[in-house]
Structures are given as structure tokens and as C-alpha cells.
Amino acid sequence: MNAPRRAAGSRASQRSTTGVRATLAALGIALAASATTLGAVSLRMARTVVRPAGRRPDTRIVRLDAASQTITLERTPDTTLPGRYGLFTVGSVDYLRLGSIVGEDETTVTRKLLTHVPADGDLASEAAFSGWYFDKPEDLMLPFQALEVDAGVGSCPAWEFPAEGDSDVWVVQVHGRGTTRSEALRAVPVFHTLGISSLVVSYRNDGDAPRSPSGTYALGATEWRDVDAAIGYARRRGARRVLLMGWSMGGALSLQAALESPHADVIAGLVLESPVVDWRTVLDFQGRAMHLPTPVIAMAERVLVSTWGATALRSGEPIPLDRLDVVSRAVELRHPVLILHSDDDGFVPADAPHALAKARPDLVTMETFTVARHTKLWNYDETRWTTAIQDWVRGQGLSRE
């Protein structure tokens, strides 16, 4: 009687043990698969951050009316902004200047064309909305010269817009990630009016300047040296005081130059529009916008800062996110800073700029917009943008009007 019961119990125990082992094995496989997926997505996110990318379409041309010189675009948060903008297209014209909104509905926005399109003009439907407005230096109708600045990676193309008469105050204009120096052209007139010469520069891996050995962005950790070379050029040309103006990632480059440059003694201040002040804040914001889990975002940041990550990304060196966090280095700031930022910025959040302004109210002035999006403050409200810069520059005693 007892033997069968013991045998049955033994078999049941064996089945139970086998079931537990199978469950644990399946769980191990699932965890391994999850870890592999997490690692792959994190690596893809990190790779996207450091690899230069071309311009991507972000709207669609619905209708072109050559007779009335209007263009109808797909409705997006950018295309509905008031002000003057640009549009990258493909076809009979490759860049259009856009004026005010003349009509809209639930799905489209119609804007006035400020670039003439002939009646037989033909444009592809895919397009990219832009805050540039001016796309070449001749558009400004100001004297300029094209030149090259010798930097560590080679000769970096630049445009010099001299002020009228002798001027010992210069501004070095630094564009953002994924764009070129044309982005900075809209700031030249305001400085020209103030009697300040502008040097509109390029930097490694931006498509105009030479590539670094890795061909990847270092998010300001190395690119600031090209900005420093531009400061040296201005100094050799007679500059005794140099302002740095940067857009987006160009703001990160400008901040690093201010903190690290051997020419820091001639830096008179910084004007930053929609700047990256702390990359971790930006990465967290963008990761959440893409609905990525927190572990993926955290892993992507570890990839960027690690030696093994640099090898996987073929980026040359780990990216020192701690050193690029200017909020944590706020005590090191030595120069006055004007920050222009919109609280509705959908790419670089205003959190870190606000934190920097709070940490260094003695040096940082922040002009906050509410509806201007990323690097489009000039376009949205040119008068307010211009006045903020003029008042700040005059307050620093740098104007030669």
C-alpha cells in the first residue's frame, strides 16, 4: 500500500522539478531576449545621437498656387507658427521663403510665398520646414567675404561680415546639430546694426568643415576647438572682445569654448538660442517623446559615456556627458550669458537653461518665449528677439552705435 504511494509521490516530484526547470529556462530565454532587445534599441538611440544625418522631410506640399504665389502645406506644429520661415524642397526650386499665413483648416495651412515660383514650377510633395529664412550670405545685402579658419581638423569654411568702420568687437556665430552655418545668417543684421563684426563658422562633421577621424559628433566635447580657432582668427583680425552666439548644439559648443578656451580672456559674453545646456536632459526628453522605456534611455547614455560604447559606435572617444553638463558646472562660468528659449521647444527642453539661470542669476539673463518652438524665435517674433539682444549687448557696453 505504501510503495505505490511513494512511487507516485516521487513521479509527481520529478514532474514538478521538471516543470520548474522548464519555467526557469523559458524565463531565462525571455530575459536574455529582453536584454538583447534593450541593448539593441539603446545602441540605435546612441548611434542616432552621434551620427550626422541629412535633412529629413517633416511636412508635405499639398498645393502650389503660382498665380497667387501661395503654398499650402500639411498642418504641423511648425507650419502653423506665425512669422517668416523657409522651406527646403526638391524640383524647380530648392529653397522657398515663406511669409504669413493666409488660410488654414483642420489639416492644412496656406502661406504667402516670398520666393517667386514660376507658373510652370514643379515641386516634390515632401518638404522640410525651416527657421533659416536666409539660406546664403548674399541674401543679407551686406558686405562679406568667404574665408577658411585653420582648425585642428583642417580648414573650416566661414563668412566674415565686417562692421562699418573699425571695430574691436566681434561675434562668432555657431550653428546647431544637423544644419550648416546658413542657420546663423539671420542674426548677422542685428549685430551689424550694433557695430559688431560677425564671423559665421562651420565645425567638424557639419557637412561644410572637414570630417574628424570618426566622422561622428562629440556633442561639443571636441567641436568647441573649432570655435576656439575662430576666436583666434577674430583676435588676429583685431578683435579685443568676442561674443559667442550659438543655436541648439551650437550653444553647447559655445559654452564649452567659454569654459575651456585659451582665448577666454577676450570672450565678452554668450548669446544662446534654444541651447543644449545639459545633454542628459535632452536625451531623457527625446527618449520619452519617442515612448522609449526609461531603461533604454539610461542604457543609451551609458553607451555614449563608455569606452566599449565608443567602440560599438565607432565614435573614437567616449562622450563626457558630465563635463558637458553646464548646470553642474555653473560655478565655473565667468562670462555673462543671454539665453533665448521657448518653453514649447519640442526638441531641446528649456529645463536646463532655466536651471542654469537659477544657479547663476549674477551672470545669466533668460528671455523666455512660450510659442516659438526650436530655434525659431527670430522667425516667430523678430522684434522681441532683436530687442532682447540689442538691450543685452548695450548693457554689456559692447555696442558701437
Phi, psi and chi 1 to 4 in degrees:
 res  aa     phi    psi   chi1   chi2   chi3   chi4
   1 MET       -  -41.0  -65.5  -70.6  -67.0      -
   2 ASN   -76.6  -34.4  -69.7  -25.7      -      -
   3 ALA   -59.6  -47.8      -      -      -      -
   4 PRO   -60.3  -39.2  -26.9   36.2      -      -
   5 ARG   -64.1  -39.8  -77.3 -161.4  -64.5  -89.9
   6 ARG   -65.1  -39.0  -74.6 -163.1  -61.1  -88.9
   7 ALA   -65.6  -43.2      -      -      -      -
   8 ALA   -63.8  -40.9      -      -      -      -
   9 GLY   -63.3  -38.8      -      -      -      -
  10 SER   -64.8  -43.2  176.5      -      -      -
  11 ARG   -65.3  -39.4  -72.7 -166.3  -64.6  -88.7
  12 ALA   -63.5  -40.9      -      -      -      -
  13 SER   -63.8  -40.0  177.6      -      -      -
  14 GLN   -63.7  -42.6  -71.0  173.9   -3.2      -
  15 ARG   -63.6  -39.9  -73.8 -164.7  -62.3  -89.7
  16 SER   -63.7  -44.3  176.8      -      -      -
  17 THR   -63.5  -42.5  -60.0      -      -      -
  18 THR   -62.0  -40.3  -59.1      -      -      -
  19 GLY   -64.2  -42.7      -      -      -      -
  20 VAL   -62.4  -44.1  169.1      -      -      -
  21 ARG   -61.0  -42.2  -72.6  174.6  177.7  168.8
  22 ALA   -64.6  -41.4      -      -      -      -
  23 THR   -63.2  -44.9  -60.2      -      -      -
  24 LEU   -63.9  -38.1  -70.5  174.1      -      -
  25 ALA   -64.7  -43.6      -      -      -      -
  26 ALA   -64.0  -40.4      -      -      -      -
  27 LEU   -64.4  -40.8 -179.9   60.0      -      -
  28 GLY   -61.7  -42.1      -      -      -      -
  29 ILE   -64.3  -42.6  -68.0  171.1      -      -
  30 ALA   -63.6  -43.5      -      -      -      -
  31 LEU   -64.5  -40.8  -71.5  172.9      -      -
  32 ALA   -63.4  -41.9      -      -      -      -
  33 ALA   -64.7  -40.9      -      -      -      -
  34 SER   -63.8  -43.0  -62.9      -      -      -
  35 ALA   -63.4  -39.4      -      -      -      -
  36 THR   -64.4  -44.0  -60.2      -      -      -
  37 THR   -63.5  -45.3  -58.8      -      -      -
  38 LEU   -58.2  -45.2 -175.9  150.1      -      -
  39 GLY   -64.1  -40.5      -      -      -      -
  40 ALA   -66.5  -43.0      -      -      -      -
  41 VAL   -67.5  -40.2  175.3      -      -      -
  42 SER   -63.7  -41.9  -60.0      -      -      -
  43 LEU   -65.0  -38.1 -173.8   61.9      -      -
  44 ARG   -65.2  -40.8 -170.9  177.7  -55.3  119.5
  45 MET   -64.7  -44.9  178.8 -178.8  178.2      -
  46 ALA   -63.5  -39.6      -      -      -      -
  47 ARG   -64.2  -38.9 -175.1  175.9  -69.4  115.4
  48 THR   -62.1  -36.0  -60.1      -      -      -
  49 VAL   -66.7  -41.0  171.6      -      -      -
  50 VAL   -95.6  -15.4  -60.4      -      -      -
  51 ARG   -91.9  123.9  -74.8 -167.5  174.9  176.8
  52 PRO   -58.9  137.7  -24.6   35.1      -      -
  53 ALA  -128.1  151.3      -      -      -      -
  54 GLY   -74.9  171.6      -      -      -      -
  55 ARG   -67.7  136.2 -173.1  176.1  -65.7  105.6
  56 ARG  -113.3  139.2  -64.6  179.2  179.0  177.4
  57 PRO   -60.1  139.4  -22.1   33.5      -      -
  58 ASP  -134.4    5.7   56.1   12.2      -      -
  59 THR  -152.4  178.8 -171.8      -      -      -
  60 ARG  -135.3  135.6 -172.5  170.0   56.6   86.0
  61 ILE   -79.7  117.3  -62.0  174.2      -      -
  62 VAL   -88.5  -39.1  176.8      -      -      -
  63 ARG  -157.4  141.1 -177.5  170.7   57.3 -101.4
  64 LEU  -119.1  122.3  175.3   67.0      -      -
  65 ASP  -111.3   94.8 -171.9  -23.2      -      -
  66 ALA   -67.5  -30.1      -      -      -      -
  67 ALA   -65.8  -45.1      -      -      -      -
  68 SER   -94.9   -2.3   63.6      -      -      -
  69 GLN    51.7   57.0  -72.2  -65.0  -68.8      -
  70 THR  -129.9  160.0   61.0      -      -      -
  71 ILE  -137.1  135.6 -170.8  167.6      -      -
  72 THR  -106.3  125.8  -59.4      -      -      -
  73 LEU  -116.9  157.4  -56.5  172.3      -      -
  74 GLU   -60.0  139.7  178.9 -177.6   35.2      -
  75 ARG   -74.9  123.7 -171.9 -178.9 -174.1   91.5
  76 THR  -139.8  168.6   71.6      -      -      -
  77 PRO   -57.8  -29.5  -28.5   37.3      -      -
  78 ASP   -81.3  -46.6  -80.4  -22.9      -      -
  79 THR   -66.6  -15.5   60.5      -      -      -
  80 THR   -91.5   -1.4   56.3      -      -      -
  81 LEU   -70.7  137.4  -72.2  171.0      -      -
  82 PRO   -71.9  156.3   22.4  -29.3      -      -
  83 GLY   118.3 -167.9      -      -      -      -
  84 ARG  -108.9  137.7  -62.9 -176.9  -63.3  165.4
  85 TYR  -142.6 -172.1  -61.0   89.1      -      -
  86 GLY  -129.9  164.7      -      -      -      -
  87 LEU  -142.3  120.3 -170.8   74.7      -      -
  88 PHE   -84.8  128.6  -71.2   96.8      -      -
  89 THR  -134.0  177.3   66.8      -      -      -
  90 VAL  -130.8  129.9  176.2      -      -      -
  91 GLY   144.5 -140.0      -      -      -      -
  92 SER   -68.4  -20.9   54.7      -      -      -
  93 VAL  -133.7  140.1 -178.9      -      -      -
  94 ASP  -105.3  -10.0   58.9    7.6      -      -
  95 TYR  -150.6  130.6 -172.7   77.2      -      -
  96 LEU  -120.1  140.7  -62.3  170.4      -      -
  97 ARG   -93.6  134.6  -66.2 -170.7 -152.3  172.7
  98 LEU  -113.7  140.3  -52.7 -179.5      -      -
  99 GLY  -104.8 -147.8      -      -      -      -
 100 SER   -70.1  162.2   59.3      -      -      -
 101 ILE   -76.9  129.4  -64.0  172.4      -      -
 102 VAL  -114.6   -3.8  -64.2      -      -      -
 103 GLY  -176.9  152.8      -      -      -      -
 104 GLU  -162.7  157.7   56.7 -175.5  -53.0      -
 105 ASP  -141.4 -162.1   56.7   31.2      -      -
 106 GLU   -67.7  -23.7  -67.4 -177.7   -5.3      -
 107 THR  -120.8  -12.8   59.3      -      -      -
 108 THR  -136.4  162.2   65.8      -      -      -
 109 VAL  -134.2  131.0  176.6      -      -      -
 110 THR  -107.8  127.8  -59.2      -      -      -
 111 ARG  -123.9  154.8  -53.2 -171.1   75.2  110.7
 112 LYS   -73.1  137.3 -171.6   66.0  179.5  174.0
 113 LEU   -85.5  129.3  -80.1  170.9      -      -
 114 LEU  -105.6    0.5  -58.7 -179.0      -      -
 115 THR  -114.8  126.9  -61.7      -      -      -
 116 HIS   -69.2  132.6  178.7   74.9      -      -
 117 VAL  -116.9  123.2  177.3      -      -      -
 118 PRO   -65.8  161.7   23.0  -33.0      -      -
 119 ALA   -60.0  -30.4      -      -      -      -
 120 ASP   -95.3   16.3   59.0   -8.8      -      -
 121 GLY   -63.2  143.3      -      -      -      -
 122 ASP  -132.9  121.4 -178.4   31.4      -      -
 123 LEU  -125.5  143.0  -57.6  176.5      -      -
 124 ALA   -68.5  155.5      -      -      -      -
 125 SER   -73.3  -34.0   60.7      -      -      -
 126 GLU   -75.0  135.1  -62.5  -64.7  -51.1      -
 127 ALA  -149.4  165.5      -      -      -      -
 128 ALA  -125.4  121.0      -      -      -      -
 129 PHE   -75.9  140.3 -161.9   77.5      -      -
 130 SER  -139.1  147.6  168.7      -      -      -
 131 GLY   -92.4    1.7      -      -      -      -
 132 TRP   -58.9  -52.7  -76.3   17.4      -      -
 133 TYR    66.7  -67.0 -168.3   70.4      -      -
 134 PHE   -84.5  132.6  -55.8  109.2      -      -
 135 ASP  -116.7   -4.9   69.6  -41.9      -      -
 136 LYS  -147.6  151.5   50.6 -173.8 -179.3  -63.8
 137 PRO   -62.1  -29.7   21.1  -32.1      -      -
 138 GLU   -61.2  -24.1  -66.6   84.2   -3.0      -
 139 ASP   -61.8  -24.3  -66.1  -20.1      -      -
 140 LEU   -79.8  -15.9  -59.3 -178.9      -      -
 141 MET    57.9   38.1  -55.1  -63.5  -70.8      -
 142 LEU  -124.3  148.7  -68.3  172.8      -      -
 143 PRO   -61.3  138.3  -19.8   31.7      -      -
 144 PHE  -154.4  165.3   78.4   95.4      -      -
 145 GLN  -137.5  143.1   65.9  167.1  -33.8      -
 146 ALA   -86.1  139.7      -      -      -      -
 147 LEU  -151.5  179.8   56.0   95.6      -      -
 148 GLU  -130.6  136.1  -66.2 -171.2  -19.6      -
 149 VAL  -101.8  123.5  174.3      -      -      -
 150 ASP   -73.4  120.3  -69.1  -28.3      -      -
 151 ALA  -129.3 -179.8      -      -      -      -
 152 GLY   -62.8  -27.1      -      -      -      -
 153 VAL   -94.5   -4.2  -68.5      -      -      -
 154 GLY   130.7 -156.9      -      -      -      -
 155 SER   -88.5  120.4  -63.4      -      -      -
 156 CYS  -101.6  117.2  -63.1      -      -      -
 157 PRO   -60.1  145.2  -22.9   34.3      -      -
 158 ALA  -150.6  164.1      -      -      -      -
 159 TRP  -119.5  133.8  -65.3  -48.4      -      -
 160 GLU  -111.3  124.4  178.0 -174.9  -25.4      -
 161 PHE  -112.3   97.8  -67.4   84.1      -      -
 162 PRO   -72.3  143.8   26.4  -33.8      -      -
 163 ALA   -71.9  159.6      -      -      -      -
 164 GLU   -70.9  130.8  -66.3 -179.4   -0.2      -
 165 GLY    76.8 -174.5      -      -      -      -
 166 ASP   -75.8  136.9  -65.7  -30.2      -      -
 167 SER  -142.6  132.2  174.3      -      -      -
 168 ASP  -105.9   10.1   64.5   -3.8      -      -
 169 VAL  -111.5  125.7 -177.5      -      -      -
 170 TRP  -124.1  158.7  -74.3   50.9      -      -
 171 VAL  -127.1  131.3   58.3      -      -      -
 172 VAL   -98.3  118.7  174.0      -      -      -
 173 GLN   -97.4  125.8  -52.4  -88.2    6.2      -
 174 VAL  -122.5  116.4 -171.2      -      -      -
 175 HIS   -76.4  174.3   67.5   81.0      -      -
 176 GLY   -95.8 -174.4      -      -      -      -
 177 ARG   -69.1  135.9 -179.8 -177.6 -176.8  -83.2
 178 GLY    75.8    8.7      -      -      -      -
 179 THR  -125.9 -171.7   68.4      -      -      -
 180 THR  -128.4 -179.1   66.0      -      -      -
 181 ARG   -62.7  -17.1   56.3 -158.9  153.6  121.1
 182 SER   -58.5  -26.0  -68.6      -      -      -
 183 GLU   -57.1  -31.7  178.4  179.8   44.8      -
 184 ALA   -86.4   -7.4      -      -      -      -
 185 LEU   -59.5  -33.8  -72.9  172.5      -      -
 186 ARG   -65.6  -15.6   61.6 -162.5  131.5  152.5
 187 ALA   -89.9  -13.3      -      -      -      -
 188 VAL   -62.0  -45.5  171.0      -      -      -
 189 PRO   -59.3  -38.4  -27.8   37.6      -      -
 190 VAL   -65.7  -37.8   64.9      -      -      -
 191 PHE   -74.6  -34.0  -72.4   99.8      -      -
 192 HIS   -61.3  -41.5 -173.5   80.0      -      -
 193 THR   -61.8  -32.9  -60.0      -      -      -
 194 LEU   -82.3    0.0  -68.0  166.3      -      -
 195 GLY    79.6   28.6      -      -      -      -
 196 ILE  -115.2  130.8  -63.4  173.4      -      -
 197 SER   -76.0  141.9  -63.4      -      -      -
 198 SER  -110.9  137.6  -70.7      -      -      -
 199 LEU  -120.7  108.6 -174.7   61.8      -      -
 200 VAL   -96.8  114.8 -177.2      -      -      -
 201 VAL  -113.9  163.9  -57.0      -      -      -
 202 SER  -113.9  167.9   58.6      -      -      -
 203 TYR  -148.8  163.3   53.6   82.2      -      -
 204 ARG   -46.3  135.7   62.9 -167.9   68.9 -172.0
 205 ASN    71.6   15.3  -57.3  -44.7      -      -
 206 ASP   -92.8    2.1   71.1   -6.8      -      -
 207 GLY    98.5  -21.0      -      -      -      -
 208 ASP  -103.8  -46.3  -75.8  -16.9      -      -
 209 ALA   -81.9  167.0      -      -      -      -
 210 PRO   -63.4  158.7  -21.8   33.0      -      -
 211 ARG   -79.7  148.9  -66.5  175.5   76.5 -107.9
 212 SER   -77.8  169.5   65.5      -      -      -
 213 PRO   -55.2  -35.8  -29.7   36.6      -      -
 214 SER   -86.1  -24.0   66.5      -      -      -
 215 GLY    72.5   16.4      -      -      -      -
 216 THR  -119.1  159.0   57.2      -      -      -
 217 TYR   -73.1  145.7  -68.9  131.0      -      -
 218 ALA  -110.2   12.5      -      -      -      -
 219 LEU    61.7   23.2  -53.1 -175.0      -      -
 220 GLY   112.5  -15.4      -      -      -      -
 221 ALA   -66.9  -29.2      -      -      -      -
 222 THR  -119.4  -30.0   58.1      -      -      -
 223 GLU   -62.2  -25.3  -65.6   91.7  -16.2      -
 224 TRP   -59.6  -24.2   72.7  -94.5      -      -
 225 ARG   -66.1  -30.5  -61.3 -177.7 -175.9  -81.0
 226 ASP   -71.9  -34.5  -57.0  -28.5      -      -
 227 VAL   -65.6  -40.6  176.8      -      -      -
 228 ASP   -61.6  -38.9 -174.4   54.8      -      -
 229 ALA   -62.9  -35.9      -      -      -      -
 230 ALA   -67.7  -38.0      -      -      -      -
 231 ILE   -61.9  -41.5  -60.6  171.7      -      -
 232 GLY   -61.7  -39.5      -      -      -      -
 233 TYR   -61.8  -47.6  170.6   87.4      -      -
 234 ALA   -60.6  -38.7      -      -      -      -
 235 ARG   -64.0  -41.5 -162.4  168.6 -167.2  172.9
 236 ARG   -67.5  -23.2  -69.0 -171.5  -62.4  -85.0
 237 ARG   -88.7    5.2  -67.7  -86.6  -68.8  154.0
 238 GLY   110.0    1.8      -      -      -      -
 239 ALA   -70.3  131.4      -      -      -      -
 240 ARG  -108.4  -20.5  -61.9  178.7   61.1 -173.2
 241 ARG  -135.8  132.8  -68.7  170.4  -64.8  175.6
 242 VAL  -127.5  125.6  176.8      -      -      -
 243 LEU   -92.7  149.5  -72.9  165.6      -      -
 244 LEU  -115.4  129.1  -58.5  177.8      -      -
 245 MET  -122.7  125.4 -178.2  168.9 -173.1      -
 246 GLY  -132.9  142.5      -      -      -      -
 247 TRP  -103.5  132.0  -78.7 -101.3      -      -
 248 SER    53.2 -118.6 -167.3      -      -      -
 249 MET   -63.1  -26.6 -170.3  173.7   86.4      -
 250 GLY   -61.7  -28.1      -      -      -      -
 251 GLY   -67.2  -39.5      -      -      -      -
 252 ALA   -63.3  -41.8      -      -      -      -
 253 LEU   -62.3  -42.7  -87.3   61.7      -      -
 254 SER   -65.5  -41.5  -61.0      -      -      -
 255 LEU   -64.3  -41.7  -75.9  164.4      -      -
 256 GLN   -65.7  -38.0  -69.8  -56.1  -55.8      -
 257 ALA   -63.4  -41.2      -      -      -      -
 258 ALA   -64.0  -33.6      -      -      -      -
 259 LEU   -83.3  -28.9  -68.2  170.1      -      -
 260 GLU  -115.0  -17.0  -50.3  -71.5   -9.6      -
 261 SER   -66.4  136.5  172.0      -      -      -
 262 PRO   -65.1  -16.7  -19.5   31.4      -      -
 263 HIS   -94.6   18.2  -63.5  -65.8      -      -
 264 ALA   -57.9  -23.5      -      -      -      -
 265 ASP   -68.5  -21.1   60.1  -49.9      -      -
 266 VAL  -100.5   -6.6  -61.2      -      -      -
 267 ILE   -71.5  121.3  -63.6  176.1      -      -
 268 ALA   -97.8  -13.2      -      -      -      -
 269 GLY   160.2  175.3      -      -      -      -
 270 LEU  -131.3  139.0  -63.1   86.4      -      -
 271 VAL  -117.3  119.7  178.4      -      -      -
 272 LEU  -124.0  126.9  -51.1  175.8      -      -
 273 GLU  -110.7  126.2 -176.0 -177.2  -46.0      -
 274 SER    49.2   47.0  -48.8      -      -      -
 275 PRO   -78.8  151.8   32.7  -38.4      -      -
 276 VAL   -84.0  114.0  176.4      -      -      -
 277 VAL  -103.1  -26.5  174.0      -      -      -
 278 ASP  -149.3  116.1  167.9   29.7      -      -
 279 TRP   -67.4  -32.8  -82.8  103.7      -      -
 280 ARG   -62.4  -39.0  -76.3 -165.6  172.7   91.2
 281 THR   -60.9  -42.0  -58.5      -      -      -
 282 VAL   -66.5  -45.8  176.2      -      -      -
 283 LEU   -63.4  -41.7  -65.1  172.8      -      -
 284 ASP   -62.7  -43.8  -69.8  -13.0      -      -
 285 PHE   -63.0  -47.3  176.7   84.2      -      -
 286 GLN   -69.4  -35.7  -67.1 -176.4   -1.6      -
 287 GLY   -62.4  -43.3      -      -      -      -
 288 ARG   -66.1  -36.9  -69.4 -165.9  -56.5  -88.6
 289 ALA   -62.8  -29.4      -      -      -      -
 290 MET   -90.7    6.3  -66.9 -174.6  -71.2      -
 291 HIS    61.3   34.8  -54.1  -68.2      -      -
 292 LEU   -85.6  141.5  -65.2  177.0      -      -
 293 PRO   -63.2  150.9  -18.2   30.5      -      -
 294 THR   -54.5  -41.5  -60.9      -      -      -
 295 PRO   -60.9  -33.0  -25.2   35.5      -      -
 296 VAL   -66.5  -44.5  169.2      -      -      -
 297 ILE   -64.1  -44.1  -58.4  170.1      -      -
 298 ALA   -63.0  -40.4      -      -      -      -
 299 MET   -66.0  -39.7  175.9   63.4   75.0      -
 300 ALA   -60.3  -40.0      -      -      -      -
 301 GLU   -65.9  -37.8  -67.6  175.6    4.8      -
 302 ARG   -65.9  -36.3  -73.8 -163.1  -70.2  -87.9
 303 VAL   -60.8  -44.3  170.3      -      -      -
 304 LEU   -64.5  -36.0  -68.7  170.6      -      -
 305 VAL   -91.9   -6.5  -57.7      -      -      -
 306 SER  -100.2  155.6   64.4      -      -      -
 307 THR   -66.3  -43.0  -58.7      -      -      -
 308 TRP   -65.5  -32.2   62.0  -94.0      -      -
 309 GLY   -67.3  -40.4      -      -      -      -
 310 ALA   -61.3  -37.2      -      -      -      -
 311 THR   -66.6  -44.7  -59.7      -      -      -
 312 ALA   -65.1  -36.3      -      -      -      -
 313 LEU   -86.3  -11.6  -63.4  174.2      -      -
 314 ARG    55.8   42.7  -60.9  178.7 -178.1  177.2
 315 SER  -100.1    3.9   57.7      -      -      -
 316 GLY    87.9  -67.6      -      -      -      -
 317 GLU  -131.5  151.7  -62.3  -70.5  -22.6      -
 318 PRO   -60.1  150.9  -21.1   31.8      -      -
 319 ILE   -94.8  120.1  -65.7  176.3      -      -
 320 PRO   -80.0   79.9   31.0  -33.9      -      -
 321 LEU   -59.1  -32.0  -66.7 -179.5      -      -
 322 ASP   -63.7  -42.7  -72.7  -18.9      -      -
 323 ARG   -69.9  -26.8 -179.0  157.1   61.6   84.0
 324 LEU   -84.8   -4.0  -61.5  177.6      -      -
 325 ASP   -86.3   98.7  177.7   -0.2      -      -
 326 VAL   -78.9  -19.6 -178.5      -      -      -
 327 VAL   -62.8  -45.2  176.4      -      -      -
 328 SER   -71.1  -17.9   67.2      -      -      -
 329 ARG  -106.3   18.0  -61.2 -179.3   65.1 -172.3
 330 ALA   -55.7  -33.4      -      -      -      -
 331 VAL   -63.8  -21.3   68.8      -      -      -
 332 GLU   -82.7  -13.0  -60.4  177.5   46.4      -
 333 LEU   -61.9  137.9  -78.3  179.1      -      -
 334 ARG  -124.0  -10.0  -66.2  166.3  -73.5  171.6
 335 HIS  -117.9  147.9  -51.6   97.5      -      -
 336 PRO   -65.3  145.3   20.7  -30.5      -      -
 337 VAL  -133.1  133.3 -179.7      -      -      -
 338 LEU  -110.3  123.1  170.9   65.2      -      -
 339 ILE  -112.0  128.2  -62.9  177.7      -      -
 340 LEU  -113.5  118.1  -53.3  161.6      -      -
 341 HIS  -149.6  146.8 -148.5  119.8      -      -
 342 SER  -103.8  133.8 -177.3      -      -      -
 343 ASP   -71.1  -10.9  -77.3  -24.6      -      -
 344 ASP  -100.2   16.3   74.9  -25.1      -      -
 345 ASP   -57.9  119.3 -166.4  -42.8      -      -
 346 GLY   -93.1   10.5      -      -      -      -
 347 PHE  -126.8  -51.0 -170.7   76.9      -      -
 348 VAL  -116.7  105.6  174.7      -      -      -
 349 PRO   -65.3  155.2   25.9  -34.6      -      -
 350 ALA   -84.3    1.4      -      -      -      -
 351 ASP   -56.9  -51.9  -55.3   58.7      -      -
 352 ALA   -66.5  -42.8      -      -      -      -
 353 PRO   -57.3  -41.6  -29.9   37.8      -      -
 354 HIS   -61.9  -41.0  -82.4  -64.5      -      -
 355 ALA   -64.7  -38.3      -      -      -      -
 356 LEU   -66.9  -41.7 -176.2   62.0      -      -
 357 ALA   -62.9  -36.8      -      -      -      -
 358 LYS   -70.5  -37.3 -176.7  177.7 -179.9  179.6
 359 ALA   -72.4  -32.5      -      -      -      -
 360 ARG  -130.1   63.7  -68.4  -57.1  -55.3  -90.9
 361 PRO   -64.0  -17.1   24.5  -34.7      -      -
 362 ASP   -73.8  -21.8   56.2  -38.5      -      -
 363 LEU  -119.9  -29.4  -73.0  178.4      -      -
 364 VAL  -102.4  124.8  179.9      -      -      -
 365 THR  -108.9  130.1  -59.3      -      -      -
 366 MET  -121.1  125.9 -173.5  157.3  179.7      -
 367 GLU  -106.5  111.0 -173.4   78.4   15.0      -
 368 THR  -100.9  129.8  -56.2      -      -      -
 369 PHE  -102.9  162.2  -67.7   66.5      -      -
 370 THR  -115.2  -28.2   54.5      -      -      -
 371 VAL  -135.5   82.2 -175.6      -      -      -
 372 ALA  -145.4  -13.6      -      -      -      -
 373 ARG    65.1 -165.5  -52.9  -80.0  -67.8  166.4
 374 HIS   -87.5  124.4 -174.2   58.3      -      -
 375 THR    53.7   31.0   66.4      -      -      -
 376 LYS  -124.0   26.9  -63.3 -179.5  178.5   67.5
 377 LEU   -70.4  -40.5  -79.5   61.6      -      -
 378 TRP   -59.6  -44.2  176.3   92.0      -      -
 379 ASN   -64.9  -41.8  -48.1   79.7      -      -
 380 TYR   -73.2  -44.3  171.5   71.6      -      -
 381 ASP  -146.3   79.0 -166.6  -21.9      -      -
 382 GLU   -60.3  -37.7 -177.7 -178.9   -6.3      -
 383 THR   -64.6  -48.1  -61.0      -      -      -
 384 ARG   -66.1  -42.6 -176.5 -177.6  168.4 -164.3
 385 TRP   -60.0  -48.4 -177.1   92.0      -      -
 386 THR   -64.1  -44.5  -61.2      -      -      -
 387 THR   -63.3  -40.4  -59.5      -      -      -
 388 ALA   -60.6  -43.4      -      -      -      -
 389 ILE   -69.3  -45.6  -66.4  175.5      -      -
 390 GLN   -59.7  -46.8  -72.0  176.2  -27.3      -
 391 ASP   -63.0  -41.3  -70.2  -11.4      -      -
 392 TRP   -67.7  -45.4 -176.6   84.8      -      -
 393 VAL   -61.8  -43.5  169.3      -      -      -
 394 ARG   -63.0  -38.2  -70.6  170.3 -178.3  144.7
 395 GLY   -64.1  -26.6      -      -      -      -
 396 GLN   -86.6    0.2  -56.7  -56.2  -42.5      -
 397 GLY    70.8   30.9      -      -      -      -
 398 LEU  -106.1   -7.9  -62.2  170.8      -      -
 399 SER   -77.5  146.4  171.7      -      -      -
 400 ARG  -123.8   37.4 -163.0  179.5   55.2   80.2
 401 GLU   -72.0      -  -65.2  170.7  -67.7      -
